[in-house]
Amino acid sequence: MKDVRCKECVDLLLDYLEGALPKEMEEALDAHFMGCPPCLDFLDQYRASAKLGREAIATEMPKELADKLHEFLSREIE
Ligand SMILES: [Zn+2]
């Protein structure tokens, strides 16, 4: 099975939530979430924000989430 890195997870999250990913990628993300609590936590927050709608996320991501994402990504890229 394809191995997914945290950054890919974040990049693919929106498509994942919309069920727009190929089955193989969706399963790879599922597997990643199972073994990566920070990403699972991020998914939960993202899902909560997603209730506001895709437009809302794109235009005004909650500051807390944006900060967390930024911190998360800068930690990942070393
Ligand atoms: Zn992860």
PDB file of the backbone (N, CA, C, O) and the ligand in Angstrom, with CONECT records:
HET     ZN  A 101       1
ATOM      1  N   MET A   1       0.854  -1.212   0.000  1.00  0.00           N
ATOM      2  CA  MET A   1       0.000   0.000   0.000  1.00  0.00           C
ATOM      3  C   MET A   1       0.881   1.251   0.000  1.00  0.00           C
ATOM      4  O   MET A   1       1.966   1.280   0.581  1.00  0.00           O
ATOM      5  N   LYS A   2       0.384   2.252  -0.657  1.00  0.00           N
ATOM      6  CA  LYS A   2       1.127   3.510  -0.756  1.00  0.00           C
ATOM      7  C   LYS A   2       1.300   4.125   0.634  1.00  0.00           C
ATOM      8  O   LYS A   2       0.375   4.116   1.446  1.00  0.00           O
ATOM      9  N   ASP A   3       2.472   4.649   0.891  1.00  0.00           N
ATOM     10  CA  ASP A   3       2.743   5.290   2.160  1.00  0.00           C
ATOM     11  C   ASP A   3       2.519   6.793   2.009  1.00  0.00           C
ATOM     12  O   ASP A   3       3.044   7.428   1.095  1.00  0.00           O
ATOM     13  N   VAL A   4       1.733   7.340   2.919  1.00  0.00           N
ATOM     14  CA  VAL A   4       1.412   8.761   2.818  1.00  0.00           C
ATOM     15  C   VAL A   4       2.136   9.540   3.892  1.00  0.00           C
ATOM     16  O   VAL A   4       2.127   9.160   5.063  1.00  0.00           O
ATOM     17  N   ARG A   5       2.759  10.624   3.491  1.00  0.00           N
ATOM     18  CA  ARG A   5       3.413  11.491   4.474  1.00  0.00           C
ATOM     19  C   ARG A   5       2.409  12.501   5.017  1.00  0.00           C
ATOM     20  O   ARG A   5       1.360  12.733   4.417  1.00  0.00           O
ATOM     21  N   CYS A   6       2.742  13.096   6.153  1.00  0.00           N
ATOM     22  CA  CYS A   6       1.828  14.038   6.802  1.00  0.00           C
ATOM     23  C   CYS A   6       1.462  15.190   5.866  1.00  0.00           C
ATOM     24  O   CYS A   6       0.305  15.606   5.808  1.00  0.00           O
ATOM     25  N   LYS A   7       2.441  15.695   5.147  1.00  0.00           N
ATOM     26  CA  LYS A   7       2.163  16.837   4.283  1.00  0.00           C
ATOM     27  C   LYS A   7       1.160  16.456   3.188  1.00  0.00           C
ATOM     28  O   LYS A   7       0.259  17.232   2.870  1.00  0.00           O
ATOM     29  N   GLU A   8       1.318  15.272   2.621  1.00  0.00           N
ATOM     30  CA  GLU A   8       0.368  14.800   1.612  1.00  0.00           C
ATOM     31  C   GLU A   8      -1.029  14.693   2.197  1.00  0.00           C
ATOM     32  O   GLU A   8      -2.026  15.032   1.560  1.00  0.00           O
ATOM     33  N   CYS A   9      -1.066  14.211   3.428  1.00  0.00           N
ATOM     34  CA  CYS A   9      -2.328  14.085   4.135  1.00  0.00           C
ATOM     35  C   CYS A   9      -3.070  15.419   4.171  1.00  0.00           C
ATOM     36  O   CYS A   9      -4.257  15.510   3.859  1.00  0.00           O
ATOM     37  N   VAL A  10      -2.324  16.445   4.564  1.00  0.00           N
ATOM     38  CA  VAL A  10      -2.912  17.767   4.692  1.00  0.00           C
ATOM     39  C   VAL A  10      -3.372  18.280   3.321  1.00  0.00           C
ATOM     40  O   VAL A  10      -4.451  18.856   3.182  1.00  0.00           O
ATOM     41  N   ASP A  11      -2.521  18.052   2.320  1.00  0.00           N
ATOM     42  CA  ASP A  11      -2.855  18.505   0.972  1.00  0.00           C
ATOM     43  C   ASP A  11      -4.117  17.830   0.436  1.00  0.00           C
ATOM     44  O   ASP A  11      -4.903  18.435  -0.292  1.00  0.00           O
ATOM     45  N   LEU A  12      -4.287  16.584   0.809  1.00  0.00           N
ATOM     46  CA  LEU A  12      -5.375  15.787   0.237  1.00  0.00           C
ATOM     47  C   LEU A  12      -6.637  15.787   1.087  1.00  0.00           C
ATOM     48  O   LEU A  12      -7.647  15.180   0.733  1.00  0.00           O
ATOM     49  N   LEU A  13      -6.556  16.483   2.217  1.00  0.00           N
ATOM     50  CA  LEU A  13      -7.628  16.389   3.198  1.00  0.00           C
ATOM     51  C   LEU A  13      -8.999  16.783   2.647  1.00  0.00           C
ATOM     52  O   LEU A  13     -10.002  16.118   2.906  1.00  0.00           O
ATOM     53  N   LEU A  14      -9.022  17.857   1.896  1.00  0.00           N
ATOM     54  CA  LEU A  14     -10.309  18.341   1.393  1.00  0.00           C
ATOM     55  C   LEU A  14     -10.924  17.330   0.424  1.00  0.00           C
ATOM     56  O   LEU A  14     -12.116  17.032   0.497  1.00  0.00           O
ATOM     57  N   ASP A  15     -10.107  16.814  -0.472  1.00  0.00           N
ATOM     58  CA  ASP A  15     -10.592  15.800  -1.407  1.00  0.00           C
ATOM     59  C   ASP A  15     -11.009  14.536  -0.662  1.00  0.00           C
ATOM     60  O   ASP A  15     -11.980  13.866  -1.014  1.00  0.00           O
ATOM     61  N   TYR A  16     -10.248  14.242   0.366  1.00  0.00           N
ATOM     62  CA  TYR A  16     -10.572  13.068   1.190  1.00  0.00           C
ATOM     63  C   TYR A  16     -11.961  13.208   1.802  1.00  0.00           C
ATOM     64  O   TYR A  16     -12.773  12.283   1.759  1.00  0.00           O
ATOM     65  N   LEU A  17     -12.215  14.375   2.369  1.00  0.00           N
ATOM     66  CA  LEU A  17     -13.505  14.604   3.029  1.00  0.00           C
ATOM     67  C   LEU A  17     -14.657  14.598   2.033  1.00  0.00           C
ATOM     68  O   LEU A  17     -15.789  14.262   2.380  1.00  0.00           O
ATOM     69  N   GLU A  18     -14.360  14.967   0.808  1.00  0.00           N
ATOM     70  CA  GLU A  18     -15.413  14.999  -0.210  1.00  0.00           C
ATOM     71  C   GLU A  18     -15.564  13.659  -0.917  1.00  0.00           C
ATOM     72  O   GLU A  18     -16.444  13.479  -1.758  1.00  0.00           O
ATOM     73  N   GLY A  19     -14.690  12.724  -0.561  1.00  0.00           N
ATOM     74  CA  GLY A  19     -14.737  11.419  -1.203  1.00  0.00           C
ATOM     75  C   GLY A  19     -14.296  11.488  -2.655  1.00  0.00           C
ATOM     76  O   GLY A  19     -14.719  10.685  -3.487  1.00  0.00           O
ATOM     77  N   ALA A  20     -13.435  12.465  -2.950  1.00  0.00           N
ATOM     78  CA  ALA A  20     -13.020  12.684  -4.335  1.00  0.00           C
ATOM     79  C   ALA A  20     -11.727  11.944  -4.690  1.00  0.00           C
ATOM     80  O   ALA A  20     -11.269  11.990  -5.832  1.00  0.00           O
ATOM     81  N   LEU A  21     -11.156  11.273  -3.713  1.00  0.00           N
ATOM     82  CA  LEU A  21      -9.884  10.589  -3.970  1.00  0.00           C
ATOM     83  C   LEU A  21     -10.101   9.195  -4.560  1.00  0.00           C
ATOM     84  O   LEU A  21     -11.123   8.555  -4.311  1.00  0.00           O
ATOM     85  N   PRO A  22      -9.129   8.738  -5.340  1.00  0.00           N
ATOM     86  CA  PRO A  22      -9.165   7.339  -5.786  1.00  0.00           C
ATOM     87  C   PRO A  22      -9.151   6.429  -4.557  1.00  0.00           C
ATOM     88  O   PRO A  22      -8.567   6.768  -3.528  1.00  0.00           O
ATOM     89  N   LYS A  23      -9.794   5.286  -4.677  1.00  0.00           N
ATOM     90  CA  LYS A  23      -9.928   4.374  -3.534  1.00  0.00           C
ATOM     91  C   LYS A  23      -8.585   4.075  -2.869  1.00  0.00           C
ATOM     92  O   LYS A  23      -8.477   4.038  -1.643  1.00  0.00           O
ATOM     93  N   GLU A  24      -7.578   3.865  -3.692  1.00  0.00           N
ATOM     94  CA  GLU A  24      -6.266   3.520  -3.147  1.00  0.00           C
ATOM     95  C   GLU A  24      -5.716   4.636  -2.257  1.00  0.00           C
ATOM     96  O   GLU A  24      -5.150   4.377  -1.194  1.00  0.00           O
ATOM     97  N   MET A  25      -5.893   5.890  -2.712  1.00  0.00           N
ATOM     98  CA  MET A  25      -5.410   7.021  -1.913  1.00  0.00           C
ATOM     99  C   MET A  25      -6.231   7.169  -0.643  1.00  0.00           C
ATOM    100  O   MET A  25      -5.696   7.460   0.427  1.00  0.00           O
ATOM    101  N   GLU A  26      -7.526   6.967  -0.775  1.00  0.00           N
ATOM    102  CA  GLU A  26      -8.395   7.085   0.395  1.00  0.00           C
ATOM    103  C   GLU A  26      -7.971   6.070   1.455  1.00  0.00           C
ATOM    104  O   GLU A  26      -7.909   6.383   2.644  1.00  0.00           O
ATOM    105  N   GLU A  27      -7.685   4.869   1.012  1.00  0.00           N
ATOM    106  CA  GLU A  27      -7.261   3.828   1.956  1.00  0.00           C
ATOM    107  C   GLU A  27      -5.892   4.144   2.552  1.00  0.00           C
ATOM    108  O   GLU A  27      -5.629   3.871   3.723  1.00  0.00           O
ATOM    109  N   ALA A  28      -5.041   4.715   1.734  1.00  0.00           N
ATOM    110  CA  ALA A  28      -3.711   5.087   2.226  1.00  0.00           C
ATOM    111  C   ALA A  28      -3.832   6.168   3.300  1.00  0.00           C
ATOM    112  O   ALA A  28      -3.110   6.150   4.297  1.00  0.00           O
ATOM    113  N   LEU A  29      -4.750   7.105   3.083  1.00  0.00           N
ATOM    114  CA  LEU A  29      -4.961   8.149   4.091  1.00  0.00           C
ATOM    115  C   LEU A  29      -5.575   7.571   5.354  1.00  0.00           C
ATOM    116  O   LEU A  29      -5.179   7.918   6.467  1.00  0.00           O
ATOM    117  N   ASP A  30      -6.548   6.683   5.169  1.00  0.00           N
ATOM    118  CA  ASP A  30      -7.151   6.022   6.332  1.00  0.00           C
ATOM    119  C   ASP A  30      -6.067   5.368   7.178  1.00  0.00           C
ATOM    120  O   ASP A  30      -6.042   5.500   8.402  1.00  0.00           O
ATOM    121  N   ALA A  31      -5.179   4.665   6.497  1.00  0.00           N
ATOM    122  CA  ALA A  31      -4.110   3.953   7.195  1.00  0.00           C
ATOM    123  C   ALA A  31      -3.211   4.945   7.917  1.00  0.00           C
ATOM    124  O   ALA A  31      -2.779   4.695   9.042  1.00  0.00           O
ATOM    125  N   HIS A  32      -2.931   6.066   7.270  1.00  0.00           N
ATOM    126  CA  HIS A  32      -2.076   7.074   7.896  1.00  0.00           C
ATOM    127  C   HIS A  32      -2.737   7.646   9.154  1.00  0.00           C
ATOM    128  O   HIS A  32      -2.090   7.805  10.189  1.00  0.00           O
ATOM    129  N   PHE A  33      -4.025   7.950   9.049  1.00  0.00           N
ATOM    130  CA  PHE A  33      -4.738   8.523  10.196  1.00  0.00           C
ATOM    131  C   PHE A  33      -4.729   7.572  11.386  1.00  0.00           C
ATOM    132  O   PHE A  33      -4.651   7.996  12.539  1.00  0.00           O
ATOM    133  N   MET A  34      -4.810   6.277  11.084  1.00  0.00           N
ATOM    134  CA  MET A  34      -4.802   5.274  12.158  1.00  0.00           C
ATOM    135  C   MET A  34      -3.500   5.328  12.958  1.00  0.00           C
ATOM    136  O   MET A  34      -3.490   5.102  14.169  1.00  0.00           O
ATOM    137  N   GLY A  35      -2.406   5.631  12.260  1.00  0.00           N
ATOM    138  CA  GLY A  35      -1.113   5.568  12.923  1.00  0.00           C
ATOM    139  C   GLY A  35      -0.521   6.920  13.256  1.00  0.00           C
ATOM    140  O   GLY A  35       0.609   6.996  13.739  1.00  0.00           O
ATOM    141  N   CYS A  36      -1.262   7.991  13.007  1.00  0.00           N
ATOM    142  CA  CYS A  36      -0.712   9.330  13.211  1.00  0.00           C
ATOM    143  C   CYS A  36      -1.732  10.227  13.912  1.00  0.00           C
ATOM    144  O   CYS A  36      -2.503  10.927  13.256  1.00  0.00           O
ATOM    145  N   PRO A  37      -1.733  10.203  15.255  1.00  0.00           N
ATOM    146  CA  PRO A  37      -2.702  10.988  16.036  1.00  0.00           C
ATOM    147  C   PRO A  37      -2.758  12.476  15.663  1.00  0.00           C
ATOM    148  O   PRO A  37      -3.852  13.039  15.610  1.00  0.00           O
ATOM    149  N   PRO A  38      -1.611  13.136  15.400  1.00  0.00           N
ATOM    150  CA  PRO A  38      -1.693  14.560  15.036  1.00  0.00           C
ATOM    151  C   PRO A  38      -2.537  14.788  13.774  1.00  0.00           C
ATOM    152  O   PRO A  38      -3.313  15.741  13.701  1.00  0.00           O
ATOM    153  N   CYS A  39      -2.378  13.908  12.791  1.00  0.00           N
ATOM    154  CA  CYS A  39      -3.149  14.042  11.561  1.00  0.00           C
ATOM    155  C   CYS A  39      -4.623  13.743  11.810  1.00  0.00           C
ATOM    156  O   CYS A  39      -5.500  14.384  11.232  1.00  0.00           O
ATOM    157  N   LEU A  40      -4.885  12.780  12.662  1.00  0.00           N
ATOM    158  CA  LEU A  40      -6.266  12.442  12.986  1.00  0.00           C
ATOM    159  C   LEU A  40      -6.932  13.624  13.675  1.00  0.00           C
ATOM    160  O   LEU A  40      -8.086  13.951  13.398  1.00  0.00           O
ATOM    161  N   ASP A  41      -6.194  14.253  14.567  1.00  0.00           N
ATOM    162  CA  ASP A  41      -6.678  15.430  15.275  1.00  0.00           C
ATOM    163  C   ASP A  41      -6.964  16.552  14.277  1.00  0.00           C
ATOM    164  O   ASP A  41      -7.974  17.251  14.358  1.00  0.00           O
ATOM    165  N   PHE A  42      -6.045  16.690  13.347  1.00  0.00           N
ATOM    166  CA  PHE A  42      -6.205  17.721  12.323  1.00  0.00           C
ATOM    167  C   PHE A  42      -7.442  17.433  11.462  1.00  0.00           C
ATOM    168  O   PHE A  42      -8.204  18.340  11.126  1.00  0.00           O
ATOM    169  N   LEU A  43      -7.624  16.182  11.118  1.00  0.00           N
ATOM    170  CA  LEU A  43      -8.789  15.774  10.336  1.00  0.00           C
ATOM    171  C   LEU A  43     -10.082  16.150  11.053  1.00  0.00           C
ATOM    172  O   LEU A  43     -11.018  16.658  10.436  1.00  0.00           O
ATOM    173  N   ASP A  44     -10.126  15.896  12.364  1.00  0.00           N
ATOM    174  CA  ASP A  44     -11.319  16.215  13.147  1.00  0.00           C
ATOM    175  C   ASP A  44     -11.613  17.713  13.119  1.00  0.00           C
ATOM    176  O   ASP A  44     -12.757  18.136  12.952  1.00  0.00           O
ATOM    177  N   GLN A  45     -10.565  18.496  13.285  1.00  0.00           N
ATOM    178  CA  GLN A  45     -10.752  19.953  13.263  1.00  0.00           C
ATOM    179  C   GLN A  45     -11.190  20.424  11.896  1.00  0.00           C
ATOM    180  O   GLN A  45     -12.050  21.295  11.763  1.00  0.00           O
ATOM    181  N   TYR A  46     -10.589  19.840  10.892  1.00  0.00           N
ATOM    182  CA  TYR A  46     -10.894  20.217   9.524  1.00  0.00           C
ATOM    183  C   TYR A  46     -12.333  19.867   9.191  1.00  0.00           C
ATOM    184  O   TYR A  46     -13.052  20.624   8.539  1.00  0.00           O
ATOM    185  N   ARG A  47     -12.728  18.690   9.663  1.00  0.00           N
ATOM    186  CA  ARG A  47     -14.083  18.222   9.414  1.00  0.00           C
ATOM    187  C   ARG A  47     -15.094  19.159  10.067  1.00  0.00           C
ATOM    188  O   ARG A  47     -16.142  19.455   9.492  1.00  0.00           O
ATOM    189  N   ALA A  48     -14.771  19.623  11.270  1.00  0.00           N
ATOM    190  CA  ALA A  48     -15.644  20.548  11.976  1.00  0.00           C
ATOM    191  C   ALA A  48     -15.761  21.862  11.184  1.00  0.00           C
ATOM    192  O   ALA A  48     -16.846  22.430  11.060  1.00  0.00           O
ATOM    193  N   SER A  49     -14.639  22.324  10.660  1.00  0.00           N
ATOM    194  CA  SER A  49     -14.642  23.553   9.864  1.00  0.00           C
ATOM    195  C   SER A  49     -15.365  23.341   8.549  1.00  0.00           C
ATOM    196  O   SER A  49     -15.993  24.257   8.020  1.00  0.00           O
ATOM    197  N   ALA A  50     -15.273  22.128   8.025  1.00  0.00           N
ATOM    198  CA  ALA A  50     -15.854  21.836   6.712  1.00  0.00           C
ATOM    199  C   ALA A  50     -17.369  21.985   6.720  1.00  0.00           C
ATOM    200  O   ALA A  50     -17.992  22.146   5.670  1.00  0.00           O
ATOM    201  N   LYS A  51     -17.952  21.931   7.901  1.00  0.00           N
ATOM    202  CA  LYS A  51     -19.399  22.130   7.998  1.00  0.00           C
ATOM    203  C   LYS A  51     -19.783  23.517   7.497  1.00  0.00           C
ATOM    204  O   LYS A  51     -20.913  23.744   7.065  1.00  0.00           O
ATOM    205  N   LEU A  52     -18.843  24.425   7.558  1.00  0.00           N
ATOM    206  CA  LEU A  52     -19.094  25.782   7.086  1.00  0.00           C
ATOM    207  C   LEU A  52     -19.145  25.845   5.565  1.00  0.00           C
ATOM    208  O   LEU A  52     -19.655  26.806   4.989  1.00  0.00           O
ATOM    209  N   GLY A  53     -18.618  24.823   4.930  1.00  0.00           N
ATOM    210  CA  GLY A  53     -18.636  24.790   3.478  1.00  0.00           C
ATOM    211  C   GLY A  53     -17.273  24.999   2.878  1.00  0.00           C
ATOM    212  O   GLY A  53     -16.388  25.596   3.492  1.00  0.00           O
ATOM    213  N   ARG A  54     -17.112  24.504   1.678  1.00  0.00           N
ATOM    214  CA  ARG A  54     -15.814  24.559   1.012  1.00  0.00           C
ATOM    215  C   ARG A  54     -15.346  25.993   0.793  1.00  0.00           C
ATOM    216  O   ARG A  54     -14.165  26.300   0.959  1.00  0.00           O
ATOM    217  N   GLU A  55     -16.263  26.858   0.426  1.00  0.00           N
ATOM    218  CA  GLU A  55     -15.919  28.259   0.177  1.00  0.00           C
ATOM    219  C   GLU A  55     -15.346  28.913   1.435  1.00  0.00           C
ATOM    220  O   GLU A  55     -14.338  29.618   1.394  1.00  0.00           O
ATOM    221  N   ALA A  56     -16.017  28.656   2.538  1.00  0.00           N
ATOM    222  CA  ALA A  56     -15.592  29.239   3.809  1.00  0.00           C
ATOM    223  C   ALA A  56     -14.171  28.808   4.153  1.00  0.00           C
ATOM    224  O   ALA A  56     -13.375  29.604   4.651  1.00  0.00           O
ATOM    225  N   ILE A  57     -13.863  27.560   3.886  1.00  0.00           N
ATOM    226  CA  ILE A  57     -12.516  27.064   4.189  1.00  0.00           C
ATOM    227  C   ILE A  57     -11.493  27.758   3.307  1.00  0.00           C
ATOM    228  O   ILE A  57     -10.437  28.189   3.769  1.00  0.00           O
ATOM    229  N   ALA A  58     -11.829  27.856   2.029  1.00  0.00           N
ATOM    230  CA  ALA A  58     -10.883  28.417   1.076  1.00  0.00           C
ATOM    231  C   ALA A  58     -10.626  29.886   1.364  1.00  0.00           C
ATOM    232  O   ALA A  58      -9.487  30.345   1.279  1.00  0.00           O
ATOM    233  N   THR A  59     -11.667  30.621   1.703  1.00  0.00           N
ATOM    234  CA  THR A  59     -11.513  32.060   1.851  1.00  0.00           C
ATOM    235  C   THR A  59     -11.127  32.475   3.259  1.00  0.00           C
ATOM    236  O   THR A  59     -10.282  33.352   3.440  1.00  0.00           O
ATOM    237  N   GLU A  60     -11.738  31.854   4.254  1.00  0.00           N
ATOM    238  CA  GLU A  60     -11.362  32.231   5.612  1.00  0.00           C
ATOM    239  C   GLU A  60     -11.215  31.021   6.522  1.00  0.00           C
ATOM    240  O   GLU A  60     -12.102  30.684   7.307  1.00  0.00           O
ATOM    241  N   MET A  61     -10.093  30.401   6.389  1.00  0.00           N
ATOM    242  CA  MET A  61      -9.761  29.315   7.291  1.00  0.00           C
ATOM    243  C   MET A  61      -9.605  29.918   8.683  1.00  0.00           C
ATOM    244  O   MET A  61      -8.954  30.949   8.853  1.00  0.00           O
ATOM    245  N   PRO A  62     -10.211  29.263   9.684  1.00  0.00           N
ATOM    246  CA  PRO A  62     -10.083  29.808  11.043  1.00  0.00           C
ATOM    247  C   PRO A  62      -8.615  30.011  11.403  1.00  0.00           C
ATOM    248  O   PRO A  62      -7.769  29.176  11.083  1.00  0.00           O
ATOM    249  N   LYS A  63      -8.319  31.120  12.068  1.00  0.00           N
ATOM    250  CA  LYS A  63      -6.927  31.467  12.336  1.00  0.00           C
ATOM    251  C   LYS A  63      -6.208  30.366  13.100  1.00  0.00           C
ATOM    252  O   LYS A  63      -5.063  30.024  12.804  1.00  0.00           O
ATOM    253  N   GLU A  64      -6.889  29.832  14.066  1.00  0.00           N
ATOM    254  CA  GLU A  64      -6.284  28.783  14.884  1.00  0.00           C
ATOM    255  C   GLU A  64      -5.862  27.600  14.016  1.00  0.00           C
ATOM    256  O   GLU A  64      -4.789  27.024  14.191  1.00  0.00           O
ATOM    257  N   LEU A  65      -6.731  27.261  13.085  1.00  0.00           N
ATOM    258  CA  LEU A  65      -6.452  26.135  12.198  1.00  0.00           C
ATOM    259  C   LEU A  65      -5.313  26.463  11.246  1.00  0.00           C
ATOM    260  O   LEU A  65      -4.436  25.636  10.996  1.00  0.00           O
ATOM    261  N   ALA A  66      -5.340  27.674  10.722  1.00  0.00           N
ATOM    262  CA  ALA A  66      -4.280  28.107   9.814  1.00  0.00           C
ATOM    263  C   ALA A  66      -2.923  28.103  10.524  1.00  0.00           C
ATOM    264  O   ALA A  66      -1.917  27.677   9.957  1.00  0.00           O
ATOM    265  N   ASP A  67      -2.911  28.574  11.752  1.00  0.00           N
ATOM    266  CA  ASP A  67      -1.676  28.577  12.540  1.00  0.00           C
ATOM    267  C   ASP A  67      -1.175  27.156  12.760  1.00  0.00           C
ATOM    268  O   ASP A  67       0.011  26.857  12.618  1.00  0.00           O
ATOM    269  N   LYS A  68      -2.105  26.307  13.105  1.00  0.00           N
ATOM    270  CA  LYS A  68      -1.741  24.933  13.394  1.00  0.00           C
ATOM    271  C   LYS A  68      -1.197  24.261  12.134  1.00  0.00           C
ATOM    272  O   LYS A  68      -0.210  23.527  12.178  1.00  0.00           O
ATOM    273  N   LEU A  69      -1.858  24.529  11.027  1.00  0.00           N
ATOM    274  CA  LEU A  69      -1.428  23.950   9.758  1.00  0.00           C
ATOM    275  C   LEU A  69      -0.019  24.416   9.421  1.00  0.00           C
ATOM    276  O   LEU A  69       0.836  23.633   9.007  1.00  0.00           O
ATOM    277  N   HIS A  70       0.194  25.701   9.609  1.00  0.00           N
ATOM    278  CA  HIS A  70       1.494  26.279   9.298  1.00  0.00           C
ATOM    279  C   HIS A  70       2.585  25.647  10.154  1.00  0.00           C
ATOM    280  O   HIS A  70       3.637  25.250   9.653  1.00  0.00           O
ATOM    281  N   GLU A  71       2.317  25.565  11.434  1.00  0.00           N
ATOM    282  CA  GLU A  71       3.258  24.988  12.376  1.00  0.00           C
ATOM    283  C   GLU A  71       3.537  23.531  12.011  1.00  0.00           C
ATOM    284  O   GLU A  71       4.675  23.063  12.037  1.00  0.00           O
ATOM    285  N   PHE A  72       2.463  22.844  11.675  1.00  0.00           N
ATOM    286  CA  PHE A  72       2.528  21.432  11.324  1.00  0.00           C
ATOM    287  C   PHE A  72       3.410  21.222  10.105  1.00  0.00           C
ATOM    288  O   PHE A  72       4.264  20.336  10.087  1.00  0.00           O
ATOM    289  N   LEU A  73       3.196  22.035   9.102  1.00  0.00           N
ATOM    290  CA  LEU A  73       3.932  21.878   7.854  1.00  0.00           C
ATOM    291  C   LEU A  73       5.395  22.273   8.016  1.00  0.00           C
ATOM    292  O   LEU A  73       6.279  21.646   7.431  1.00  0.00           O
ATOM    293  N   SER A  74       5.650  23.307   8.805  1.00  0.00           N
ATOM    294  CA  SER A  74       7.048  23.729   8.958  1.00  0.00           C
ATOM    295  C   SER A  74       7.815  22.710   9.786  1.00  0.00           C
ATOM    296  O   SER A  74       9.035  22.599   9.667  1.00  0.00           O
ATOM    297  N   ARG A  75       7.112  21.977  10.612  1.00  0.00           N
ATOM    298  CA  ARG A  75       7.766  20.931  11.395  1.00  0.00           C
ATOM    299  C   ARG A  75       8.098  19.753  10.475  1.00  0.00           C
ATOM    300  O   ARG A  75       9.132  19.099  10.614  1.00  0.00           O
ATOM    301  N   GLU A  76       7.198  19.511   9.544  1.00  0.00           N
ATOM    302  CA  GLU A  76       7.345  18.370   8.638  1.00  0.00           C
ATOM    303  C   GLU A  76       8.493  18.562   7.655  1.00  0.00           C
ATOM    304  O   GLU A  76       9.215  17.619   7.333  1.00  0.00           O
ATOM    305  N   ILE A  77       8.650  19.796   7.183  1.00  0.00           N
ATOM    306  CA  ILE A  77       9.695  20.098   6.195  1.00  0.00           C
ATOM    307  C   ILE A  77      10.942  20.570   6.922  1.00  0.00           C
ATOM    308  O   ILE A  77      10.981  21.696   7.418  1.00  0.00           O
ATOM    309  N   GLU A  78      11.935  19.744   6.989  1.00  0.00           N
ATOM    310  CA  GLU A  78      13.125  20.137   7.735  1.00  0.00           C
ATOM    311  C   GLU A  78      14.347  20.226   6.854  1.00  0.00           C
ATOM    312  O   GLU A  78      15.433  20.548   7.335  1.00  0.00           O
TER     313      GLU A  78
HETATM  314 ZN    ZN A 101       0.550  12.298   9.820  1.00  0.00          ZN2+
END
